[in-house]
Amino acid sequence: MKYYAPFGSSDPNAPYVDRNTPGAVVGSKVPAKAIETLQRELAKLTTASGLAESDSDTTQVATAVRSQRLNYAVAGGSANALTVTLDPAPADMAALTGVPLRVLVSASNTGAVTLTVNGFAGAIRHPGGEPLAAKAYVPGIIEVMGTGTDFILLAGGIKRGERILIFDTVGTTNWTVPIGVQWLDWVEVYGAGGGAGTQDAGFSTAHGEGGGGGGYAGGSVSVSPGDVIAITVGAAGVTSGTGSGTGGGTSSFGSVMSATGGGGGTSAGASGTGGIGTGGQINLRGGSGYDGSGNLPRVNGFGGDAAGPHGGKGGNRVSVQATWPGGGGGLWYSDVGPNAADAERGGVIVRY
């Protein structure tokens, strides 16, 4: 908006004066544009913000500013080529530098995205400058900011923790942090279950000794796009019908957190102890296996439950198997020999 000085002023920034101002013969003469331009500016602000002009509502300018409707638009175009129209229209891309825009999108992107504002196009990028990967946002309101040539994605329609990865294959997997991901909402690490054992192989005294459940570590993790993180899933312990079972393997998320497997049931009348978690904001110990002594000659040696909110249950015989992740193995021993419930492998769950 331009400032219009009083008529007859040689100074374009001359102030207006009342007629009773000392030294003034008459008050300032007001040019028509001084009134018209101001009214048109304010009227445009209110109408472009979706308000109907009113001569009785004196809060319309404040309401328009607070609404920020001038920076909101419903996207047209396609999923990867968004278009919006702003009113008033920007003069060029440079005019959008530092301007935040909120755009209602109806579909997830499937790859790199461009945004065209009143005919001026630029790519939408992550804060690091990378182009968007598929599903960088879901239907909803995204927020971008112009750089003069492109747009930076400030916030997307994705809810935190909406993307979930499950690692359940024994061994180590190298996972690359996706573009645009700076924070993992929650990582859960479960150690593997320990295998069950028997006190001895003779029917007169033999009984099952349950394996321990895997430990648990869980927490939020700060990461950077492109980080390569080694994720290890521990192997289940082996159940033995003629001696001690073996302990479950350790699972881990890089060097950040880990959870040991449950101990194996021994051949000396002791059940396996539960594994433990380390490095998380929450670290829990798995349940110990159950000693079947005192119930000869046919007894169940129950496996211990894994720790954590999704920890697997321990088994006790073939018909009641241990469950994933990290349930301890069990053993049912009778006059026909041992029937084993194998222990379960560990696992890692990542939410971001």
VOTIDO-463900 format. One record per residue (C-alpha): x, y, z; residue number from 0. Coordinates in nm, 4 decimals. Layout:
{X:X | Y:Y | Z:Z | resi:NUM}
...
//
This chain:
{X:0.0000 | Y:0.0000 | Z:0.0000 | resi:0}
{X:0.1312 | Y:0.3434 | Z:-0.0886 | resi:1}
{X:0.1331 | Y:0.6438 | Z:0.1446 | resi:2}
{X:-0.0374 | Y:0.9545 | Z:0.0060 | resi:3}
{X:0.0740 | Y:1.2824 | Z:0.1659 | resi:4}
{X:-0.1654 | Y:1.5786 | Z:0.2067 | resi:5}
{X:-0.2374 | Y:1.7865 | Z:-0.1035 | resi:6}
{X:0.0178 | Y:2.0613 | Z:-0.1611 | resi:7}
{X:0.2970 | Y:1.8894 | Z:0.0349 | resi:8}
{X:0.6426 | Y:1.9019 | Z:-0.1179 | resi:9}
{X:0.7547 | Y:1.6186 | Z:0.1134 | resi:10}
{X:0.6078 | Y:1.2822 | Z:0.0027 | resi:11}
{X:0.6240 | Y:1.1696 | Z:0.3677 | resi:12}
{X:0.4671 | Y:1.4831 | Z:0.5145 | resi:13}
{X:0.2301 | Y:1.4105 | Z:0.8038 | resi:14}
{X:-0.1329 | Y:1.5128 | Z:0.8214 | resi:15}
{X:-0.2198 | Y:1.7957 | Z:1.0612 | resi:16}
{X:-0.5383 | Y:1.9206 | Z:1.2204 | resi:17}
{X:-0.6523 | Y:2.2794 | Z:1.1612 | resi:18}
{X:-0.5803 | Y:2.3706 | Z:1.5239 | resi:19}
{X:-0.2169 | Y:2.2558 | Z:1.5010 | resi:20}
{X:0.0133 | Y:2.5495 | Z:1.6028 | resi:21}
{X:0.1301 | Y:2.7322 | Z:1.2935 | resi:22}
{X:-0.1267 | Y:2.5692 | Z:1.0670 | resi:23}
{X:-0.3727 | Y:2.7960 | Z:0.8866 | resi:24}
{X:-0.5991 | Y:2.5099 | Z:0.7824 | resi:25}
{X:-0.6004 | Y:2.1367 | Z:0.8364 | resi:26}
{X:-0.4460 | Y:1.8981 | Z:0.5834 | resi:27}
{X:-0.6385 | Y:1.8382 | Z:0.2626 | resi:28}
{X:-0.6932 | Y:1.4653 | Z:0.2184 | resi:29}
{X:-0.6501 | Y:1.3224 | Z:-0.1328 | resi:30}
{X:-0.9122 | Y:1.0658 | Z:-0.2365 | resi:31}
{X:-0.6521 | Y:0.7904 | Z:-0.2804 | resi:32}
{X:-0.5492 | Y:0.8196 | Z:0.0837 | resi:33}
{X:-0.8934 | Y:0.6954 | Z:0.1798 | resi:34}
{X:-0.9735 | Y:0.4702 | Z:-0.1146 | resi:35}
{X:-0.6445 | Y:0.2784 | Z:-0.1183 | resi:36}
{X:-0.6643 | Y:0.1973 | Z:0.2524 | resi:37}
{X:-1.0225 | Y:0.0792 | Z:0.2234 | resi:38}
{X:-0.9458 | Y:-0.1400 | Z:-0.0778 | resi:39}
{X:-0.6442 | Y:-0.2952 | Z:0.0945 | resi:40}
{X:-0.8450 | Y:-0.3871 | Z:0.4036 | resi:41}
{X:-1.1459 | Y:-0.5024 | Z:0.2020 | resi:42}
{X:-0.9219 | Y:-0.7292 | Z:-0.0071 | resi:43}
{X:-0.7715 | Y:-0.8800 | Z:0.3060 | resi:44}
{X:-1.1131 | Y:-0.9673 | Z:0.4453 | resi:45}
{X:-1.2750 | Y:-1.0972 | Z:0.1257 | resi:46}
{X:-0.9702 | Y:-1.3003 | Z:0.0198 | resi:47}
{X:-0.9851 | Y:-1.4577 | Z:0.3663 | resi:48}
{X:-1.3392 | Y:-1.5753 | Z:0.3007 | resi:49}
{X:-1.5243 | Y:-1.3041 | Z:0.4920 | resi:50}
{X:-1.8163 | Y:-1.0999 | Z:0.3579 | resi:51}
{X:-1.7671 | Y:-0.7223 | Z:0.3849 | resi:52}
{X:-1.9508 | Y:-0.5704 | Z:0.6805 | resi:53}
{X:-1.9950 | Y:-0.2099 | Z:0.7962 | resi:54}
{X:-2.0850 | Y:-0.3219 | Z:1.1499 | resi:55}
{X:-1.8147 | Y:-0.5797 | Z:1.2280 | resi:56}
{X:-1.4990 | Y:-0.3976 | Z:1.3330 | resi:57}
{X:-1.2995 | Y:-0.7169 | Z:1.3952 | resi:58}
{X:-1.2800 | Y:-0.8438 | Z:1.0379 | resi:59}
{X:-0.9163 | Y:-0.7493 | Z:0.9792 | resi:60}
{X:-0.8076 | Y:-0.9216 | Z:1.3000 | resi:61}
{X:-1.0195 | Y:-1.2259 | Z:1.2135 | resi:62}
{X:-0.8721 | Y:-1.2426 | Z:0.8635 | resi:63}
{X:-0.5149 | Y:-1.2213 | Z:0.9903 | resi:64}
{X:-0.5728 | Y:-1.4892 | Z:1.2519 | resi:65}
{X:-0.7368 | Y:-1.7272 | Z:1.0032 | resi:66}
{X:-0.4301 | Y:-1.7360 | Z:0.7743 | resi:67}
{X:-0.6667 | Y:-1.8313 | Z:0.4937 | resi:68}
{X:-0.4502 | Y:-1.6408 | Z:0.2443 | resi:69}
{X:-0.1895 | Y:-1.9165 | Z:0.2841 | resi:70}
{X:-0.4299 | Y:-2.2105 | Z:0.2490 | resi:71}
{X:-0.5456 | Y:-2.3813 | Z:-0.0689 | resi:72}
{X:-0.7025 | Y:-2.7047 | Z:-0.1891 | resi:73}
{X:-0.4706 | Y:-2.8844 | Z:-0.4293 | resi:74}
{X:-0.5671 | Y:-2.9702 | Z:-0.7824 | resi:75}
{X:-0.3597 | Y:-3.1501 | Z:-1.0417 | resi:76}
{X:-0.2410 | Y:-3.5048 | Z:-0.9712 | resi:77}
{X:-0.0778 | Y:-3.6907 | Z:-0.6815 | resi:78}
{X:0.2763 | Y:-3.5985 | Z:-0.7900 | resi:79}
{X:0.2000 | Y:-3.2686 | Z:-0.9672 | resi:80}
{X:0.0006 | Y:-3.0487 | Z:-0.7302 | resi:81}
{X:-0.1506 | Y:-2.7166 | Z:-0.8379 | resi:82}
{X:-0.2961 | Y:-2.4378 | Z:-0.6245 | resi:83}
{X:-0.4289 | Y:-2.0887 | Z:-0.6847 | resi:84}
{X:-0.3689 | Y:-1.8102 | Z:-0.4341 | resi:85}
{X:-0.5581 | Y:-1.4817 | Z:-0.4154 | resi:86}
{X:-0.3887 | Y:-1.2397 | Z:-0.4538 | resi:87}
{X:-0.1519 | Y:-1.4148 | Z:-0.6931 | resi:88}
{X:0.2245 | Y:-1.3988 | Z:-0.6267 | resi:89}
{X:0.4264 | Y:-1.2014 | Z:-0.8822 | resi:90}
{X:0.6790 | Y:-1.4850 | Z:-0.9277 | resi:91}
{X:0.8525 | Y:-1.7665 | Z:-0.7385 | resi:92}
{X:1.0788 | Y:-1.5189 | Z:-0.5627 | resi:93}
{X:0.7706 | Y:-1.3632 | Z:-0.4029 | resi:94}
{X:0.7067 | Y:-1.6972 | Z:-0.2286 | resi:95}
{X:1.0438 | Y:-1.6995 | Z:-0.0529 | resi:96}
{X:0.9868 | Y:-1.7701 | Z:0.3159 | resi:97}
{X:0.6093 | Y:-1.7937 | Z:0.2666 | resi:98}
{X:0.4444 | Y:-2.0903 | Z:0.4443 | resi:99}
{X:0.1647 | Y:-2.2591 | Z:0.2497 | resi:100}
{X:-0.0853 | Y:-2.5138 | Z:0.3792 | resi:101}
{X:-0.2198 | Y:-2.7390 | Z:0.1081 | resi:102}
{X:-0.5031 | Y:-2.9910 | Z:0.1354 | resi:103}
{X:-0.4057 | Y:-3.2988 | Z:-0.0681 | resi:104}
{X:-0.6396 | Y:-3.5853 | Z:-0.1523 | resi:105}
{X:-0.3864 | Y:-3.8614 | Z:-0.2235 | resi:106}
{X:-0.0467 | Y:-3.9877 | Z:-0.1151 | resi:107}
{X:0.2446 | Y:-3.9140 | Z:-0.3446 | resi:108}
{X:0.4054 | Y:-4.2045 | Z:-0.5279 | resi:109}
{X:0.7388 | Y:-4.0327 | Z:-0.5928 | resi:110}
{X:0.8934 | Y:-3.6890 | Z:-0.6428 | resi:111}
{X:0.6406 | Y:-3.4034 | Z:-0.6297 | resi:112}
{X:0.6081 | Y:-3.0610 | Z:-0.7943 | resi:113}
{X:0.3863 | Y:-2.7795 | Z:-0.6714 | resi:114}
{X:0.2613 | Y:-2.5125 | Z:-0.9104 | resi:115}
{X:0.1319 | Y:-2.1923 | Z:-0.7504 | resi:116}
{X:-0.0573 | Y:-1.9660 | Z:-0.9886 | resi:117}
{X:0.1539 | Y:-2.0995 | Z:-1.2748 | resi:118}
{X:0.4922 | Y:-2.0892 | Z:-1.0949 | resi:119}
{X:0.6316 | Y:-2.4402 | Z:-1.0428 | resi:120}
{X:0.8893 | Y:-2.5820 | Z:-0.8051 | resi:121}
{X:0.9777 | Y:-2.9202 | Z:-0.6561 | resi:122}
{X:0.8715 | Y:-3.0100 | Z:-0.3020 | resi:123}
{X:1.1788 | Y:-3.1306 | Z:-0.1148 | resi:124}
{X:1.2755 | Y:-3.2552 | Z:0.2270 | resi:125}
{X:1.4620 | Y:-3.0081 | Z:0.4550 | resi:126}
{X:1.7915 | Y:-3.1598 | Z:0.3411 | resi:127}
{X:1.7081 | Y:-3.0841 | Z:-0.0233 | resi:128}
{X:1.6222 | Y:-3.4424 | Z:-0.1236 | resi:129}
{X:1.3204 | Y:-3.5027 | Z:-0.3489 | resi:130}
{X:1.0248 | Y:-3.6709 | Z:-0.1834 | resi:131}
{X:1.0126 | Y:-4.0488 | Z:-0.1738 | resi:132}
{X:0.6850 | Y:-4.2372 | Z:-0.2164 | resi:133}
{X:0.4323 | Y:-4.1837 | Z:0.0636 | resi:134}
{X:0.6150 | Y:-3.8865 | Z:0.2120 | resi:135}
{X:0.2645 | Y:-3.7785 | Z:0.3118 | resi:136}
{X:-0.0859 | Y:-3.9189 | Z:0.3162 | resi:137}
{X:-0.4169 | Y:-3.7436 | Z:0.2340 | resi:138}
{X:-0.4572 | Y:-3.4428 | Z:0.4583 | resi:139}
{X:-0.2961 | Y:-3.1021 | Z:0.5062 | resi:140}
{X:0.0732 | Y:-3.0644 | Z:0.4282 | resi:141}
{X:0.2756 | Y:-2.7514 | Z:0.4985 | resi:142}
{X:0.5509 | Y:-2.6246 | Z:0.2702 | resi:143}
{X:0.7657 | Y:-2.3113 | Z:0.2580 | resi:144}
{X:0.8959 | Y:-2.1429 | Z:-0.0552 | resi:145}
{X:1.2692 | Y:-2.0998 | Z:-0.1112 | resi:146}
{X:1.2411 | Y:-1.8836 | Z:-0.4218 | resi:147}
{X:1.2995 | Y:-2.1794 | Z:-0.6531 | resi:148}
{X:1.1462 | Y:-2.4790 | Z:-0.4719 | resi:149}
{X:0.9377 | Y:-2.5696 | Z:-0.1660 | resi:150}
{X:1.0483 | Y:-2.7380 | Z:0.1560 | resi:151}
{X:0.8135 | Y:-2.9881 | Z:0.3199 | resi:152}
{X:0.7668 | Y:-2.8730 | Z:0.6793 | resi:153}
{X:0.4901 | Y:-3.1071 | Z:0.7878 | resi:154}
{X:0.3013 | Y:-3.3872 | Z:0.6209 | resi:155}
{X:-0.0275 | Y:-3.5679 | Z:0.6620 | resi:156}
{X:0.1444 | Y:-3.8775 | Z:0.8049 | resi:157}
{X:0.0721 | Y:-3.9520 | Z:1.1675 | resi:158}
{X:0.3742 | Y:-4.0321 | Z:1.3794 | resi:159}
{X:0.4306 | Y:-4.4040 | Z:1.4204 | resi:160}
{X:0.2097 | Y:-4.4872 | Z:1.1224 | resi:161}
{X:0.4846 | Y:-4.6730 | Z:0.9359 | resi:162}
{X:0.5825 | Y:-5.0056 | Z:1.0937 | resi:163}
{X:0.8666 | Y:-5.2403 | Z:1.0012 | resi:164}
{X:0.8886 | Y:-5.5945 | Z:1.1428 | resi:165}
{X:1.2171 | Y:-5.7850 | Z:1.1382 | resi:166}
{X:1.1600 | Y:-6.1543 | Z:1.2147 | resi:167}
{X:1.4218 | Y:-6.3368 | Z:1.0097 | resi:168}
{X:1.7107 | Y:-6.4801 | Z:1.2104 | resi:169}
{X:2.0387 | Y:-6.3057 | Z:1.1294 | resi:170}
{X:2.1461 | Y:-5.9487 | Z:1.0557 | resi:171}
{X:1.9732 | Y:-5.7103 | Z:0.8154 | resi:172}
{X:2.1260 | Y:-5.3735 | Z:0.7209 | resi:173}
{X:1.8417 | Y:-5.1199 | Z:0.7147 | resi:174}
{X:1.8880 | Y:-4.7771 | Z:0.5512 | resi:175}
{X:1.6975 | Y:-4.4910 | Z:0.7152 | resi:176}
{X:1.4628 | Y:-4.3442 | Z:0.4501 | resi:177}
{X:1.4946 | Y:-3.9909 | Z:0.3155 | resi:178}
{X:1.3221 | Y:-3.7365 | Z:0.5374 | resi:179}
{X:1.3239 | Y:-3.9541 | Z:0.8511 | resi:180}
{X:1.4970 | Y:-3.7928 | Z:1.1480 | resi:181}
{X:1.3280 | Y:-3.9745 | Z:1.4330 | resi:182}
{X:1.2040 | Y:-4.3259 | Z:1.5068 | resi:183}
{X:0.9030 | Y:-4.3050 | Z:1.7343 | resi:184}
{X:0.9574 | Y:-4.6439 | Z:1.8957 | resi:185}
{X:1.1921 | Y:-4.9373 | Z:1.8470 | resi:186}
{X:1.1210 | Y:-5.2722 | Z:2.0180 | resi:187}
{X:1.3913 | Y:-5.5378 | Z:2.0529 | resi:188}
{X:1.3084 | Y:-5.8921 | Z:2.1714 | resi:189}
{X:1.5638 | Y:-6.1598 | Z:2.2581 | resi:190}
{X:1.4987 | Y:-6.5181 | Z:2.1494 | resi:191}
{X:1.3485 | Y:-6.7818 | Z:2.3780 | resi:192}
{X:1.5669 | Y:-7.0424 | Z:2.5465 | resi:193}
{X:1.5231 | Y:-7.4131 | Z:2.4749 | resi:194}
{X:1.3847 | Y:-7.6533 | Z:2.7359 | resi:195}
{X:1.5782 | Y:-7.9429 | Z:2.8858 | resi:196}
{X:1.5301 | Y:-8.2511 | Z:3.1037 | resi:197}
{X:1.6815 | Y:-8.3392 | Z:3.4394 | resi:198}
{X:1.7958 | Y:-8.6770 | Z:3.3062 | resi:199}
{X:1.6997 | Y:-8.9279 | Z:3.0431 | resi:200}
{X:1.5609 | Y:-9.1965 | Z:3.2735 | resi:201}
{X:1.1849 | Y:-9.2174 | Z:3.2920 | resi:202}
{X:1.1774 | Y:-9.2671 | Z:3.6692 | resi:203}
{X:1.3222 | Y:-8.9255 | Z:3.7463 | resi:204}
{X:1.3079 | Y:-8.7248 | Z:3.4216 | resi:205}
{X:1.0989 | Y:-8.4100 | Z:3.3969 | resi:206}
{X:1.0863 | Y:-8.0980 | Z:3.1831 | resi:207}
{X:1.2769 | Y:-7.7795 | Z:3.2611 | resi:208}
{X:1.1329 | Y:-7.4807 | Z:3.0708 | resi:209}
{X:1.3495 | Y:-7.2357 | Z:2.8793 | resi:210}
{X:1.3512 | Y:-6.8666 | Z:2.9697 | resi:211}
{X:1.1703 | Y:-6.5984 | Z:2.7698 | resi:212}
{X:1.3648 | Y:-6.3342 | Z:2.5782 | resi:213}
{X:1.4393 | Y:-5.9925 | Z:2.7241 | resi:214}
{X:1.3047 | Y:-5.6609 | Z:2.5905 | resi:215}
{X:1.4442 | Y:-5.3133 | Z:2.5204 | resi:216}
{X:1.2320 | Y:-5.0314 | Z:2.3805 | resi:217}
{X:1.2744 | Y:-4.6626 | Z:2.3116 | resi:218}
{X:1.2752 | Y:-4.3688 | Z:2.0714 | resi:219}
{X:1.5827 | Y:-4.3210 | Z:1.8536 | resi:220}
{X:1.7268 | Y:-4.0159 | Z:1.6764 | resi:221}
{X:1.8545 | Y:-4.1004 | Z:1.3256 | resi:222}
{X:1.9637 | Y:-3.9303 | Z:1.0042 | resi:223}
{X:1.8471 | Y:-4.0076 | Z:0.6506 | resi:224}
{X:2.0829 | Y:-4.2530 | Z:0.4865 | resi:225}
{X:2.2094 | Y:-4.4059 | Z:0.8115 | resi:226}
{X:2.2696 | Y:-4.7809 | Z:0.7733 | resi:227}
{X:2.1675 | Y:-4.9675 | Z:1.0889 | resi:228}
{X:2.2470 | Y:-5.3349 | Z:1.1506 | resi:229}
{X:1.9368 | Y:-5.5071 | Z:1.2896 | resi:230}
{X:1.9962 | Y:-5.8530 | Z:1.4367 | resi:231}
{X:1.7303 | Y:-6.1123 | Z:1.5208 | resi:232}
{X:1.8480 | Y:-6.3802 | Z:1.7643 | resi:233}
{X:1.7973 | Y:-6.7499 | Z:1.6923 | resi:234}
{X:1.5743 | Y:-6.9624 | Z:1.9158 | resi:235}
{X:1.7391 | Y:-7.1897 | Z:2.1679 | resi:236}
{X:1.7238 | Y:-7.5639 | Z:2.1026 | resi:237}
{X:1.5110 | Y:-7.7882 | Z:2.3228 | resi:238}
{X:1.6724 | Y:-8.1140 | Z:2.4401 | resi:239}
{X:1.4942 | Y:-8.4293 | Z:2.5485 | resi:240}
{X:1.8056 | Y:-8.5812 | Z:2.6988 | resi:241}
{X:1.9872 | Y:-8.2925 | Z:2.8691 | resi:242}
{X:2.0165 | Y:-7.9129 | Z:2.8828 | resi:243}
{X:1.8543 | Y:-7.6861 | Z:2.6273 | resi:244}
{X:2.0545 | Y:-7.4049 | Z:2.4700 | resi:245}
{X:2.0017 | Y:-7.0355 | Z:2.5361 | resi:246}
{X:1.8275 | Y:-6.8043 | Z:2.2889 | resi:247}
{X:2.0256 | Y:-6.5590 | Z:2.0776 | resi:248}
{X:2.0607 | Y:-6.1839 | Z:2.1372 | resi:249}
{X:1.8640 | Y:-5.9401 | Z:1.9215 | resi:250}
{X:1.9799 | Y:-5.5820 | Z:1.8690 | resi:251}
{X:1.9124 | Y:-5.2511 | Z:1.6946 | resi:252}
{X:2.2538 | Y:-5.1256 | Z:1.5882 | resi:253}
{X:2.4623 | Y:-5.0324 | Z:1.8895 | resi:254}
{X:2.1693 | Y:-4.8484 | Z:2.0489 | resi:255}
{X:1.9810 | Y:-5.1266 | Z:2.2257 | resi:256}
{X:1.9802 | Y:-5.5036 | Z:2.2612 | resi:257}
{X:1.7978 | Y:-5.7855 | Z:2.4370 | resi:258}
{X:1.9553 | Y:-6.1154 | Z:2.5352 | resi:259}
{X:1.7817 | Y:-6.4461 | Z:2.4827 | resi:260}
{X:1.6358 | Y:-6.6604 | Z:2.7577 | resi:261}
{X:1.8525 | Y:-6.9242 | Z:2.9179 | resi:262}
{X:1.8116 | Y:-7.2922 | Z:2.8381 | resi:263}
{X:1.6557 | Y:-7.5347 | Z:3.0835 | resi:264}
{X:1.9362 | Y:-7.7350 | Z:3.2425 | resi:265}
{X:1.9859 | Y:-8.1047 | Z:3.3047 | resi:266}
{X:2.0374 | Y:-8.0391 | Z:3.6728 | resi:267}
{X:1.6791 | Y:-7.9674 | Z:3.7659 | resi:268}
{X:1.6806 | Y:-7.5896 | Z:3.6981 | resi:269}
{X:1.4737 | Y:-7.3958 | Z:3.4454 | resi:270}
{X:1.6140 | Y:-7.1253 | Z:3.2172 | resi:271}
{X:1.6341 | Y:-6.7643 | Z:3.3355 | resi:272}
{X:1.4781 | Y:-6.4789 | Z:3.1398 | resi:273}
{X:1.6823 | Y:-6.2590 | Z:2.9076 | resi:274}
{X:1.7400 | Y:-5.8890 | Z:2.9794 | resi:275}
{X:1.7155 | Y:-5.5701 | Z:2.7741 | resi:276}
{X:1.9716 | Y:-5.2881 | Z:2.7679 | resi:277}
{X:1.9990 | Y:-4.9464 | Z:2.6023 | resi:278}
{X:1.6289 | Y:-4.8633 | Z:2.5804 | resi:279}
{X:1.4199 | Y:-4.6142 | Z:2.7713 | resi:280}
{X:1.2383 | Y:-4.9256 | Z:2.8901 | resi:281}
{X:1.4379 | Y:-5.2430 | Z:2.9635 | resi:282}
{X:1.2637 | Y:-5.5592 | Z:3.0860 | resi:283}
{X:1.3593 | Y:-5.9116 | Z:3.1847 | resi:284}
{X:1.1839 | Y:-6.2096 | Z:3.0306 | resi:285}
{X:1.0071 | Y:-6.4677 | Z:3.2437 | resi:286}
{X:1.1994 | Y:-6.7664 | Z:3.3744 | resi:287}
{X:1.0973 | Y:-7.1140 | Z:3.2650 | resi:288}
{X:0.9076 | Y:-7.3393 | Z:3.5033 | resi:289}
{X:1.0749 | Y:-7.6323 | Z:3.6758 | resi:290}
{X:0.8665 | Y:-7.9473 | Z:3.6410 | resi:291}
{X:1.0154 | Y:-8.1232 | Z:3.9420 | resi:292}
{X:0.7871 | Y:-8.2700 | Z:4.2070 | resi:293}
{X:0.5268 | Y:-8.3915 | Z:3.9596 | resi:294}
{X:0.6812 | Y:-8.7186 | Z:3.8389 | resi:295}
{X:0.6526 | Y:-8.9182 | Z:3.6284 | resi:296}
{X:0.4545 | Y:-8.7144 | Z:3.3727 | resi:297}
{X:0.5193 | Y:-8.3410 | Z:3.3937 | resi:298}
{X:0.5200 | Y:-8.0213 | Z:3.1911 | resi:299}
{X:0.8173 | Y:-7.7897 | Z:3.1936 | resi:300}
{X:0.6614 | Y:-7.4581 | Z:3.0847 | resi:301}
{X:0.8693 | Y:-7.2062 | Z:2.8927 | resi:302}
{X:0.8915 | Y:-6.8499 | Z:3.0205 | resi:303}
{X:0.7065 | Y:-6.5634 | Z:2.8499 | resi:304}
{X:0.9135 | Y:-6.3036 | Z:2.6671 | resi:305}
{X:0.9194 | Y:-5.9538 | Z:2.8132 | resi:306}
{X:0.7644 | Y:-5.6457 | Z:2.6500 | resi:307}
{X:0.4190 | Y:-5.5445 | Z:2.5280 | resi:308}
{X:0.4235 | Y:-5.7879 | Z:2.2344 | resi:309}
{X:0.6415 | Y:-6.0597 | Z:2.3848 | resi:310}
{X:0.5623 | Y:-6.4187 | Z:2.2893 | resi:311}
{X:0.4248 | Y:-6.6807 | Z:2.5269 | resi:312}
{X:0.6210 | Y:-6.9807 | Z:2.6506 | resi:313}
{X:0.5265 | Y:-7.3290 | Z:2.5349 | resi:314}
{X:0.4872 | Y:-7.6550 | Z:2.7274 | resi:315}
{X:0.4411 | Y:-7.9329 | Z:2.4715 | resi:316}
{X:0.3754 | Y:-7.9949 | Z:2.1038 | resi:317}
{X:0.0109 | Y:-7.8888 | Z:2.1248 | resi:318}
{X:0.0952 | Y:-7.5672 | Z:2.3094 | resi:319}
{X:0.3807 | Y:-7.4081 | Z:2.1180 | resi:320}
{X:0.5839 | Y:-7.1064 | Z:2.2160 | resi:321}
{X:0.4852 | Y:-6.7926 | Z:2.0244 | resi:322}
{X:0.6840 | Y:-6.5181 | Z:1.8535 | resi:323}
{X:0.8750 | Y:-6.3160 | Z:1.9549 | resi:324}
{X:1.0943 | Y:-6.4751 | Z:2.2186 | resi:325}
{X:0.8706 | Y:-6.7321 | Z:2.3898 | resi:326}
{X:1.0674 | Y:-6.9936 | Z:2.5842 | resi:327}
{X:1.0585 | Y:-7.3598 | Z:2.4892 | resi:328}
{X:0.8769 | Y:-7.6218 | Z:2.6967 | resi:329}
{X:0.8909 | Y:-7.9964 | Z:2.7446 | resi:330}
{X:0.6312 | Y:-8.2574 | Z:2.8310 | resi:331}
{X:0.7947 | Y:-8.5762 | Z:2.9526 | resi:332}
{X:0.6088 | Y:-8.9070 | Z:2.9867 | resi:333}
{X:0.6624 | Y:-9.2802 | Z:2.9630 | resi:334}
{X:0.6712 | Y:-9.2493 | Z:2.5829 | resi:335}
{X:0.9506 | Y:-8.9982 | Z:2.5966 | resi:336}
{X:0.9733 | Y:-8.6197 | Z:2.5612 | resi:337}
{X:0.7406 | Y:-8.4024 | Z:2.3508 | resi:338}
{X:0.8987 | Y:-8.0649 | Z:2.2923 | resi:339}
{X:0.7556 | Y:-7.7175 | Z:2.2309 | resi:340}
{X:1.0328 | Y:-7.5415 | Z:2.0461 | resi:341}
{X:1.1422 | Y:-7.1956 | Z:2.1588 | resi:342}
{X:1.0789 | Y:-6.8962 | Z:1.9312 | resi:343}
{X:1.3228 | Y:-6.6590 | Z:1.7613 | resi:344}
{X:1.3631 | Y:-6.2981 | Z:1.8645 | resi:345}
{X:1.2437 | Y:-5.9939 | Z:1.6716 | resi:346}
{X:1.2721 | Y:-5.6202 | Z:1.6159 | resi:347}
{X:0.9820 | Y:-5.3806 | Z:1.5467 | resi:348}
{X:1.0425 | Y:-5.0245 | Z:1.4210 | resi:349}
{X:0.7762 | Y:-4.7495 | Z:1.4148 | resi:350}
{X:0.8382 | Y:-4.4102 | Z:1.2543 | resi:351}
//
